Amino acid sequence: MIVAVRVVVVGSGGRLGGAIARYFGENHRVVAFDRKALDLSRPEIIEDRLLPIDFDLLINTAANTGVDYCEHHEKEAYLVNAVGPGRMAEICTEKGARIAHVSTDYVYDGSEPGEKTETSALNPLGVYAKSKLAGEMAVQAAAPTALILRTAWVFGPDRPSFVDLILDRAIEEDQVDAIADKFASPTFSTDFARWLEPLVLACPEGGVFNLVNSGGCSWQEYAQEALRVAHKLGLELSAKRVIPLSITDMEAFIAERPVHTRLSTDKLAGVLQAEIRPWNAAVEDYISTFYGKS
């Protein structure tokens, strides 16, 4: 039985925040803040927004995720990704509330193949990655029962994602391309929200969890799966094949990216006592639901 609680969702204008606000809103009282309502680059706003509210759980999905942007805007990156989350965690502790803070697979350097567990060595490479790890540390220092939720390659209905961009390109172009030598674990925002609710109840002591769909792939495999599902559904696409690119071909990239950041979901599955849906099944569900012909 789910007991209704008072939930604050920060970052509700994004893919994860939108999905979480919608899902939690079915059983709980939700106050949702998008960036216009609570901009973490303005720390003075945080207290103004949160101190007057009574709540039991704050879920922070807000972040500056512009990997290259952060390289040239370090102060802003740390305000949004570290200072703001730390202050929100302090407020949660003052109120006797809990915080669930979304982090990233970029906290690993990705130098070695294989899945990363929650206890794998951390070695962030760029300003974005370092600021996100600093955020994890600030939240944990201020709120001992915090949940730190590492995720990657999020797709879902609230904002266009890689899946949507690939399908849009495939409608107009005979062939599309994607990086074939960078690997991670895609995450369906709806699944993330669905796992988070029982996880909060199951882990009153907090901790670090990888919250992604199980398995992993390259960007090319991710894109190819999207095309496969779209063609299966009879969608009118011009492209059928995804041409491989190398990460070294991406001359526009400024920040160094981790290459191997597939995330293990064993800990999540063990705590929830449930099978974690594979990424390709989640991609098919998303495309079938939001692109399928009625």
VOBA-1610 file (N, C-alpha, C; in pm, whole numbers, padded with zeros to 5 digits, always signed):
BEGIN
Met+00085-00120+00000Met+00000+00000+00000Met+00088+00125+00000Ile+00061+00218-00090Ile+00135+00344-00099Ile+00071+00447-00007Val+00150+00500+00086Val+00101+00605+00176Val+00129+00740+00112Ala+00027+00823+00101Ala+00041+00953+00036Ala+00134+01042+00117Val+00227+01108+00047Val+00318+01202+00111Val+00317+01333+00032Arg+00380+01433+00089Arg+00389+01564+00024Arg+00525+01570-00046Val+00523+01589-00178Val+00643+01578-00261Val+00669+01708-00335Val+00793+01752-00332Val+00838+01864-00415Val+00925+01807-00526Val+00895+01844-00651Val+00976+01804-00765Val+01042+01929-00823Val+01173+01930-00823Val+01249+02043-00878Val+01303+02002-01015Gly+01276+02086-01115Gly+01315+02052-01252Gly+01204+01986-01329Ser+01081+02023-01300Ser+00964+01957-01360Ser+00946+01988-01508Gly+01025+02082-01561Gly+01015+02111-01704Gly+01095+02017-01791Gly+01174+01930-01730Gly+01257+01836-01806Gly+01191+01701-01823Arg+01262+01611-01892Arg+01206+01478-01917Arg+01181+01401-01787Leu+01283+01394-01703Leu+01267+01320-01578Leu+01169+01390-01484Gly+01188+01520-01466Gly+01102+01593-01375Gly+00957+01587-01415Gly+00930+01598-01544Gly+00792+01590-01591Gly+00730+01455-01564Ala+00806+01349-01591Ala+00755+01213-01569Ala+00732+01187-01421Ile+00825+01233-01337Ile+00813+01210-01193Ile+00695+01287-01135Ala+00680+01412-01173Ala+00568+01492-01123Ala+00435+01428-01162Arg+00426+01379-01283Arg+00303+01317-01331Arg+00276+01185-01256Tyr+00379+01102-01243Tyr+00360+00971-01181Tyr+00330+00985-01032Phe+00409+01065-00961Phe+00386+01082-00818Phe+00255+01153-00792Gly+00211+01234-00885Gly+00085+01305-00868Gly-00036+01215-00862Glu-00021+01090-00906Glu-00134+00997-00901Glu-00165+00953-00758Asn-00064+00951-00670Asn-00083+00901-00534Asn-00044+01000-00425His+00020+01111-00463His+00076+01201-00363His+00040+01346-00395Arg+00059+01432-00297Arg+00043+01576-00317Arg+00175+01631-00369Val+00174+01684-00489Val+00297+01726-00555Val+00298+01876-00578Val+00410+01938-00543Val+00439+02077-00582Val+00557+02069-00678Ala+00537+02118-00799Ala+00640+02106-00902Ala+00696+02243-00939Phe+00829+02251-00946Phe+00897+02373-00986Phe+00976+02348-01114Asp+00945+02424-01219Asp+01031+02420-01336Asp+01140+02527-01319Arg+01223+02544-01421Arg+01336+02635-01407Arg+01292+02779-01387Lys+01181+02818-01448Lys+01134+02956-01431Lys+01093+02982-01287Ala+01039+02882-01222Ala+00993+02899-01084Ala+01104+02884-00982Leu+01204+02799-01013Leu+01315+02778-00920Leu+01441+02754-01001Asp+01515+02860-01022Asp+01639+02856-01100Asp+01756+02838-01004Leu+01822+02721-01010Leu+01928+02691-00914Leu+02053+02774-00936Ser+02061+02847-01046Ser+02174+02938-01064Ser+02157+03065-00981Arg+02042+03078-00916Arg+02015+03191-00827Arg+01988+03136-00687Pro+02092+03112-00610Pro+02076+03044-00480Pro+01979+03112-00385Glu+01965+03244-00397Glu+01876+03315-00306Glu+01729+03275-00324Ile+01697+03220-00442Ile+01559+03181-00472Ile+01521+03053-00397Ile+01620+02968-00369Ile+01592+02836-00312Ile+01517+02847-00180Glu+01568+02930-00089Glu+01502+02945+00041Glu+01365+03008+00026Asp+01353+03106-00063Asp+01223+03172-00083Asp+01116+03073-00127Arg+01154+02977-00210Arg+01057+02881-00263Arg+01029+02766-00167Leu+01131+02719-00098Leu+01116+02594-00022Leu+01083+02612+00125Leu+01134+02716+00188Leu+01111+02730+00332Leu+00964+02743+00370Pro+00879+02811+00289Pro+00738+02823+00329Pro+00656+02695+00310Ile+00712+02594+00245Ile+00635+02475+00209Ile+00660+02363+00309Asp+00554+02291+00345Asp+00568+02167+00422Asp+00572+02050+00325Phe+00677+01969+00334Phe+00687+01853+00245Phe+00766+01742+00313Asp+00750+01620+00261Asp+00816+01502+00316Asp+00933+01456+00230Leu+00927+01486+00101Leu+01027+01437+00006Leu+01050+01542-00101Leu+01176+01570-00128Leu+01213+01657-00240Leu+01289+01574-00342Ile+01248+01578-00467Ile+01315+01507-00575Ile+01376+01610-00668Asn+01508+01611-00674Asn+01576+01710-00758Asn+01623+01648-00888Thr+01562+01691-00998Thr+01605+01648-01131Thr+01672+01762-01207Ala+01676+01881-01147Ala+01732+01997-01216Ala+01883+01987-01225Ala+01938+02027-01338Ala+02084+02025-01357Ala+02119+02106-01480Asn+02242+02154-01484Asn+02297+02208-01607Asn+02368+02093-01676Thr+02306+02036-01779Thr+02358+01915-01843Thr+02433+01945-01973Gly+02456+02072-02002Gly+02532+02108-02121Gly+02680+02078-02100Val+02723+01962-02142Val+02859+01915-02112Val+02964+02014-02162Asp+02950+02060-02284Asp+03046+02156-02337Asp+03021+02296-02283Tyr+02896+02333-02264Tyr+02862+02464-02207Tyr+02930+02482-02071Cys+02928+02377-01990Cys+02984+02386-01855Cys+03134+02414-01858Glu+03204+02369-01963Glu+03348+02393-01970Glu+03380+02542-01969His+03291+02624-02026His+03314+02768-02033His+03229+02847-01933His+03150+02775-01852His+03064+02842-01753His+03074+02764-01622Glu+03194+02757-01570Glu+03220+02673-01454Glu+03143+02720-01331Lys+03140+02850-01307Lys+03069+02901-01189Lys+02922+02862-01193Glu+02859+02881-01309Glu+02717+02845-01323Glu+02697+02695-01304Ala+02788+02616-01361Ala+02777+02470-01349Ala+02777+02428-01203Tyr+02867+02485-01123Tyr+02875+02446-00983Tyr+02758+02500-00902Leu+02706+02618-00936Leu+02589+02669-00867Leu+02470+02575-00886Val+02446+02536-01010Val+02328+02455-01042Val+02347+02310-01000Asn+02464+02255-01024Asn+02485+02112-01005Asn+02536+02074-00867Ala+02587+02169-00790Ala+02645+02136-00659Ala+02593+02225-00547Val+02609+02357-00561Val+02570+02447-00452Val+02419+02441-00427Gly+02340+02450-00532Gly+02195+02446-00518Gly+02145+02316-00456Pro+02186+02201-00509Pro+02143+02075-00447Pro+02186+02063-00301Gly+02308+02111-00268Gly+02352+02106-00130Gly+02262+02187-00039Arg+02223+02307-00083Arg+02135+02391-00001Arg+01997+02327+00012Met+01946+02269-00095Met+01816+02202-00085Met+01823+02086+00013Ala+01935+02013+00014Ala+01951+01903+00108Ala+01953+01954+00252Glu+02018+02068+00275Glu+02018+02127+00409Glu+01877+02161+00454Ile+01799+02220+00363Ile+01662+02257+00396Ile+01579+02132+00427Cys+01600+02026+00349Cys+01529+01900+00376Cys+01560+01849+00516Thr+01687+01852+00553Thr+01726+01806+00686Thr+01663+01893+00794Glu+01662+02024+00773Glu+01600+02115+00869Glu+01452+02085+00887Lys+01386+02043+00779Lys+01242+02017+00783Lys+01209+01873+00821Gly+01310+01789+00835Gly+01284+01648+00861Gly+01233+01575+00739Ala+01264+01628+00620Ala+01224+01567+00494Ala+01342+01493+00432Arg+01314+01415+00331Arg+01419+01343+00259Arg+01442+01407+00123Ile+01559+01379+00065Ile+01589+01428-00069Ile+01636+01312-00156Ala+01587+01308-00278Ala+01634+01216-00381Ala+01694+01303-00491His+01822+01284-00517His+01897+01372-00606His+01946+01295-00727Val+01914+01345-00845Val+01952+01277-00969Val+02094+01317-01010Ser+02177+01217-01033Ser+02314+01239-01078Ser+02334+01172-01213Thr+02457+01138-01247Thr+02490+01101-01385Thr+02596+00993-01393Asp+02597+00922-01504Asp+02703+00824-01530Asp+02838+00891-01556Tyr+02837+01022-01577Tyr+02963+01093-01606Tyr+03054+01103-01483Val+03008+01060-01366Val+03098+01060-01250Val+03206+00953-01263Tyr+03188+00858-01356Tyr+03291+00758-01385Tyr+03375+00806-01503Asp+03502+00768-01508Asp+03582+00812-01623Asp+03562+00725-01746Gly+03501+00608-01729Gly+03467+00524-01843Gly+03584+00471-01921Ser+03698+00459-01856Ser+03819+00416-01929Ser+03822+00266-01954Glu+03748+00189-01874Glu+03749+00043-01887Glu+03612-00008-01928Pro+03605-00106-02020Pro+03475-00165-02056Pro+03410-00234-01937Gly+03282-00262-01951Gly+03210-00332-01848Gly+03115-00243-01771Glu+03022-00306-01701Glu+02922-00230-01624Glu+02984-00167-01500Lys+02934-00049-01467Lys+02978+00020-01347Lys+02873-00001-01236Thr+02921-00041-01119Thr+02833-00054-01005Thr+02838+00075-00923Glu+02756+00079-00822Glu+02750+00198-00737Glu+02880+00220-00659Thr+02961+00117-00647Thr+03087+00129-00572Thr+03210+00134-00663Ser+03189+00140-00794Ser+03303+00153-00886Ser+03374+00285-00861Ala+03504+00289-00894Ala+03584+00409-00870Ala+03527+00528-00947Leu+03527+00644-00883Leu+03477+00767-00943Leu+03595+00852-00988Asn+03583+00905-01110Asn+03690+00990-01163Asn+03633+01078-01274Pro+03555+01180-01239Pro+03491+01264-01341Pro+03595+01338-01424Leu+03563+01358-01553Leu+03662+01409-01648Leu+03654+01559-01674Gly+03537+01616-01680Gly+03523+01757-01717Gly+03448+01836-01612Val+03422+01964-01640Val+03355+02051-01544Val+03215+01999-01511Tyr+03139+01961-01614Tyr+03005+01907-01588Tyr+03013+01788-01493Ala+03097+01691-01527Ala+03108+01569-01447Ala+03155+01599-01306Lys+03254+01686-01294Lys+03308+01720-01161Lys+03205+01795-01077Ser+03128+01881-01141Ser+03026+01955-01066Ser+02914+01861-01020Lys+02882+01761-01100Lys+02779+01664-01059Lys+02827+01578-00942Leu+02953+01537-00944Leu+03005+01463-00830Leu+03008+01551-00705Ala+03046+01677-00723Ala+03043+01770-00610Ala+02901+01782-00554Gly+02802+01777-00643Gly+02663+01781-00599Gly+02625+01659-00516Glu+02667+01542-00563Glu+02643+01420-00485Glu+02699+01434-00344Met+02823+01480-00337Met+02891+01491-00208Met+02825+01594-00118Ala+02781+01706-00175Ala+02715+01810-00096Ala+02582+01761-00041Val+02507+01690-00123Val+02378+01637-00079Val+02397+01533+00030Gln+02491+01443+00012Gln+02514+01338+00112Gln+02564+01398+00244Ala+02647+01502+00237Ala+02698+01563+00359Ala+02587+01631+00438Ala+02490+01690+00367Ala+02383+01764+00434Ala+02265+01677+00474Ala+02248+01564+00405Ala+02131+01479+00427Ala+02174+01332+00427Pro+02201+01275+00544Pro+02253+01138+00551Pro+02160+01032+00491Thr+02030+01059+00483Thr+01937+00961+00427Thr+01905+00989+00280Ala+01986+01072+00217Ala+01961+01106+00076Ala+01974+00984-00014Leu+01894+00986-00119Leu+01910+00891-00229Leu+01982+00961-00343Ile+02092+00904-00388Ile+02165+00955-00504Ile+02135+00862-00620Leu+02081+00916-00727Leu+02029+00836-00838Leu+02107+00866-00965Arg+02195+00775-01005Arg+02275+00795-01125Arg+02200+00740-01246Thr+02190+00822-01349Thr+02116+00782-01467Thr+02189+00828-01592Ala+02134+00796-01710Ala+02201+00827-01837Ala+02102+00820-01952Trp+02130+00894-02058Trp+02062+00882-02187Trp+01910+00872-02172Val+01852+00971-02105Val+01710+00967-02072Val+01626+01001-02195Phe+01522+00922-02217Phe+01423+00953-02321Phe+01284+00944-02259Gly+01190+01016-02320Gly+01055+01017-02268Gly+00972+01125-02336Pro+00845+01134-02302Pro+00752+01218-02379Pro+00755+01367-02349Asp+00822+01410-02243Asp+00806+01549-02201Asp+00890+01648-02280Arg+01006+01603-02329Arg+01090+01688-02413Arg+01159+01600-02515Pro+01188+01650-02635Pro+01255+01568-02736Pro+01389+01516-02685Ser+01417+01391-02716Ser+01541+01326-02675Ser+01614+01273-02797Phe+01720+01199-02774Phe+01796+01139-02884Phe+01706+01053-02972Val+01618+00975-02911Val+01527+00889-02988Val+01443+00973-03083Asp+01387+01081-03034Asp+01300+01165-03116Asp+01379+01235-03227Leu+01499+01281-03195Leu+01582+01348-03295Leu+01622+01253-03407Ile+01654+01129-03371Ile+01690+01029-03473Ile+01570+01000-03563Leu+01453+00985-03505Leu+01334+00958-03586Leu+01300+01077-03676Asp+01315+01197-03624Asp+01291+01316-03706Asp+01387+01321-03825Arg+01513+01292-03797Arg+01612+01290-03906Arg+01581+01181-04007Ala+01539+01065-03958Ala+01514+00951-04047Ala+01394+00974-04138Ile+01306+01062-04099Ile+01194+01096-04186Ile+01243+01174-04307Glu+01339+01264-04285Glu+01385+01355-04389Glu+01506+01304-04467Glu+01588+01219-04407Glu+01715+01180-04466Glu+01719+01031-04500Asp+01794+00996-04605Asp+01806+00857-04646Asp+01890+00775-04549Gln+01984+00838-04483Gln+02063+00769-04383Gln+02097+00866-04270Val+02110+00811-04152Val+02147+00888-04034Val+02271+00826-03973Asp+02338+00900-03886Asp+02460+00847-03825Asp+02459+00872-03675Ala+02543+00796-03605Ala+02554+00810-03460Ala+02685+00747-03415Ile+02732+00789-03300Ile+02860+00741-03247Ile+02850+00594-03208Ala+02947+00517-03255Ala+02946+00372-03234Ala+03043+00325-03127Asp+03125+00415-03073Asp+03227+00371-02978Asp+03217+00444-02844Lys+03095+00480-02805Lys+03066+00532-02670Lys+02944+00455-02620Phe+02951+00405-02496Phe+02851+00309-02448Phe+02794+00352-02313Ala+02661+00338-02299Ala+02595+00370-02173Ala+02464+00293-02166Ser+02379+00330-02071Ser+02252+00260-02048Ser+02136+00357-02064Pro+02057+00347-02171Pro+01942+00435-02187Pro+01841+00419-02074Thr+01764+00526-02051Thr+01668+00529-01940Thr+01536+00589-01987Phe+01428+00513-01973Phe+01294+00562-02005Phe+01243+00637-01881Ser+01209+00763-01898Ser+01171+00848-01785Ser+01054+00790-01706Thr+00961+00727-01775Thr+00845+00667-01707Thr+00888+00553-01617Asp+00983+00471-01663Asp+01035+00362-01579Asp+01108+00419-01458Phe+01187+00522-01479Phe+01260+00586-01369Phe+01162+00627-01259Ala+01055+00695-01296Ala+00957+00740-01198Ala+00890+00622-01129Arg+00862+00518-01205Arg+00793+00400-01150Arg+00881+00327-01049Trp+01013+00324-01071Trp+01105+00260-00977Trp+01132+00346-00855Leu+01131+00477-00873Leu+01170+00567-00765Leu+01073+00560-00649Glu+00945+00552-00677Glu+00847+00552-00568Glu+00871+00439-00468Pro+00879+00312-00511Pro+00906+00206-00412Pro+01047+00212-00355Leu+01141+00267-00430Leu+01278+00276-00380Leu+01285+00368-00259Val+01212+00478-00263Val+01210+00570-00149Val+01161+00498-00024Leu+01057+00415-00041Leu+01001+00343+00072Leu+01093+00231+00120Ala+01163+00167+00026Ala+01245+00051+00060Ala+01378+00089+00122Cys+01422+00214+00105Cys+01555+00255+00152Cys+01548+00378+00241Pro+01494+00364+00360Pro+01488+00480+00450Pro+01626+00530+00490Glu+01727+00443+00476Glu+01863+00483+00511Glu+01934+00556+00398Gly+01872+00562+00280Gly+01933+00630+00166Gly+02037+00545+00097Gly+02123+00611+00016Gly+02227+00539-00055Gly+02234+00580-00201Val+02328+00518-00271Val+02351+00546-00412Val+02293+00433-00496Phe+02220+00468-00601Phe+02162+00368-00690Phe+02179+00410-00835Asn+02207+00313-00921Asn+02199+00333-01065Asn+02053+00314-01104Leu+01991+00417-01159Leu+01852+00409-01203Leu+01848+00426-01354Val+01864+00315-01423Val+01863+00310-01569Val+01791+00183-01609Asn+01754+00173-01736Asn+01707+00044-01786Asn+01825-00051-01797Ser+01800-00179-01784Ser+01910-00275-01779Ser+01975-00293-01915Gly+02101-00335-01910Gly+02178-00352-02033Gly+02244-00223-02076Gly+02292-00220-02197Gly+02357-00101-02248Gly+02385-00113-02396Cys+02431-00005-02455Cys+02449-00002-02600Cys+02535+00119-02636Ser+02570+00127-02762Ser+02633+00247-02816Ser+02524+00341-02865Trp+02562+00465-02894Trp+02466+00558-02955Trp+02413+00501-03086Gln+02501+00436-03164Gln+02457+00379-03292Gln+02352+00269-03269Glu+02377+00181-03173Glu+02282+00073-03145Glu+02150+00130-03092Tyr+02159+00231-03013Tyr+02040+00301-02961Tyr+01956+00356-03076Ala+02023+00422-03170Ala+01953+00479-03285Ala+01897+00371-03375Gln+01974+00263-03396Gln+01929+00156-03484Gln+01806+00087-03428Glu+01802+00073-03296Glu+01683+00013-03234Glu+01561+00102-03254Ala+01579+00232-03246Ala+01467+00323-03269Ala+01414+00308-03412Leu+01505+00299-03510Leu+01462+00281-03648Leu+01393+00145-03667Arg+01447+00041-03604Arg+01386-00093-03618Arg+01242-00091-03570Val+01219-00032-03454Val+01084-00027-03399Val+00993+00057-03488Ala+01043+00169-03535Ala+00961+00257-03618Ala+00919+00188-03748His+01014+00118-03811His+00980+00044-03933His+00882-00069-03904Lys+00899-00135-03791Lys+00807-00242-03751Lys+00665-00190-03737Leu+00653-00067-03687Leu+00522-00006-03668Leu+00463+00052-03797Gly+00543+00050-03904Gly+00495+00104-04030Gly+00508+00254-04044Leu+00591+00315-03962Leu+00612+00459-03974Leu+00689+00488-04103Glu+00659+00599-04165Glu+00720+00633-04293Glu+00854+00703-04271Leu+00961+00624-04274Leu+01096+00676-04257Leu+01174+00655-04386Ser+01260+00748-04418Ser+01347+00733-04534Ser+01469+00647-04502Ala+01521+00659-04384Ala+01643+00588-04345Ala+01610+00454-04282Lys+01694+00356-04311Lys+01679+00224-04250Lys+01803+00184-04169Arg+01914+00251-04195Arg+02040+00211-04134Arg+02108+00331-04069Val+02175+00306-03959Val+02249+00410-03888Val+02398+00391-03916Ile+02458+00491-03977Ile+02600+00485-04013Ile+02685+00512-03888Pro+02789+00430-03865Pro+02871+00450-03745Pro+02966+00569-03756Leu+02975+00644-03648Leu+03075+00748-03632Leu+03165+00712-03515Ser+03283+00770-03511Ser+03371+00756-03395Ser+03363+00882-03312Ile+03381+00867-03183Ile+03379+00985-03096Ile+03490+01082-03134Thr+03596+01030-03194Thr+03705+01118-03238Thr+03666+01201-03359Asp+03555+01164-03425Asp+03506+01242-03539Asp+03433+01368-03495Met+03399+01376-03367Met+03314+01484-03318Met+03399+01604-03283Glu+03436+01680-03386Glu+03526+01794-03367Glu+03463+01906-03285Ala+03331+01907-03280Ala+03263+02012-03204Ala+03268+01989-03054Phe+03299+01866-03013Phe+03306+01837-02870Phe+03420+01915-02806Ile+03394+01976-02692Ile+03496+02048-02617Ile+03543+01966-02497Ala+03448+01921-02418Ala+03480+01844-02298Ala+03509+01699-02332Glu+03594+01637-02253Glu+03620+01494-02268Glu+03500+01416-02213Arg+03458+01315-02288Arg+03345+01232-02247Arg+03393+01094-02203Pro+03331+01034-02101Pro+03362+00895-02066Pro+03309+00801-02174Val+03382+00695-02202Val+03346+00604-02312Val+03262+00487-02264His+03299+00424-02155His+03231+00303-02108His+03160+00331-01977Thr+03030+00362-01985Thr+02955+00390-01862Thr+02822+00313-01858Arg+02822+00192-01906Arg+02706+00106-01883Arg+02692+00087-01732Leu+02570+00097-01682Leu+02547+00091-01538Leu+02478-00039-01498Ser+02530-00104-01398Ser+02468-00225-01344Ser+02339-00189-01271Thr+02236-00269-01290Thr+02110-00249-01218Thr+02087-00359-01114Asp+02190-00435-01081Asp+02174-00546-00986Asp+02128-00498-00849Lys+02185-00389-00800Lys+02147-00338-00668Lys+02002-00294-00668Leu+01961-00221-00771Leu+01822-00176-00781Leu+01726-00295-00785Ala+01758-00394-00868Ala+01672-00512-00880Ala+01662-00585-00747Gly+01774-00594-00674Gly+01772-00663-00546Gly+01686-00594-00443Val+01696-00462-00435Val+01617-00387-00337Val+01469-00390-00372Leu+01437-00374-00500Leu+01297-00371-00541Leu+01238-00510-00557Gln+01325-00612-00558Gln+01280-00749-00581Gln+01198-00756-00709Ala+01254-00698-00814Ala+01184-00690-00942Ala+01285-00691-01056Glu+01239-00737-01170Glu+01323-00734-01290Glu+01324-00591-01345Ile+01441-00545-01381Ile+01455-00412-01440Ile+01443-00424-01591Arg+01348-00354-01649Arg+01319-00370-01792Arg+01440-00333-01877Pro+01475-00416-01977Pro+01587-00384-02066Pro+01560-00257-02146Trp+01667-00189-02183Trp+01655-00060-02252Trp+01582-00073-02384Asn+01608-00182-02460Asn+01546-00193-02592Asn+01395-00218-02581Ala+01352-00290-02477Ala+01208-00307-02456Ala+01143-00174-02420Ala+01214-00092-02344Ala+01161+00039-02307Ala+01152+00131-02429Val+01252+00126-02516Val+01249+00206-02639Val+01128+00165-02724Glu+01105+00036-02736Glu+00990-00011-02816Glu+00859+00036-02754Asp+00848+00029-02623Asp+00728+00076-02555Asp+00705+00224-02582Tyr+00811+00304-02570Tyr+00798+00448-02591Tyr+00753+00481-02733Ile+00821+00423-02831Ile+00787+00455-02970Ile+00648+00402-03005Ser+00615+00283-02958Ser+00482+00226-02986Ser+00372+00313-02926Thr+00397+00366-02806Thr+00296+00445-02737Thr+00280+00585-02796Phe+00392+00649-02829Phe+00384+00789-02867Phe+00396+00813-03018Tyr+00434+00710-03093Tyr+00443+00724-03238Tyr+00355+00627-03313Gly+00307+00523-03246Gly+00231+00418-03313Gly+00100+00470-03371Lys+00060+00409-03479Lys-00067+00448-03545Lys-00183+00386-03470Ser-00286+00466-03450Ser-00405+00416-03381Ser-00497+00345-03479
//
